[in-house]
């Protein structure tokens, strides 16, 4: 163990297992289980975090490309309510581990294949919230837009989407957190994410398991705050003022 680690240990000792986990994150150390292999430390943590983010946002991007246009179109034309609502309710019943195993069995290991499985978990909340958000837009505003000569695409982009931003973003946030959480088991399918610290206890020890849990929780919280900020940025000023007055 390095001099920096020696100095760090007493400072974190009072935290018990949490101190060991934080030390694991901040300082590389020799594994007690794999013949002295170096584990932990900022370099390995950052490498796994990058992969975790890459596969999560790749899966999210595909889910958005599929679910957002479909949900907005169904909401605009007032069709497919059964599909949108049923999908939104059914996604909670999908066992993530079984889904990963199914994809691996029929498609194979690898980044893209795991991303496909994660995408499936992101689509339902995005689709449902896009549908509900557009359907909840005041119909008088839509009719007024048609009255001044706007076509369907202009009504969607200038009226329905801006007013539906809070509901749509709620679905995006739910789908994103679900994807990030499920990416924890991606190492089982050959993609090494932060979940490897949790799954491979025989390599990283108890401190690695706890460190992985802390890192994934912090990552999810940071992404959630980022998406909340994006939601506020995209929400029309008039809608924000209306909600603030209603809350006052």
Buried (B, 14 or more C-beta within 10 A) or exposed (E): EEEEBEEBBEEBEEEEEBBBBBBBBBBBBEBEBBEEEEBBBEEBBEEBBEBBBBBBBBBBEBBBEBBBEBBBBBBBEEEBBEBBBEBBEEBEEBEBEEBBBEBBEEBEEBBEBBBBBBBBBBBBBBBBBBBBBBBBBEEEEBEEBEEEEBEEEEBBEEBBBBBBBBBBBBBBBBBBBBBBBBBBBBBBBEBBBBBBBBBBEEBBBEBBBBBBBBBBEEBBEEBBEEBEEBBEEEBEEEBEEEEEEEEE
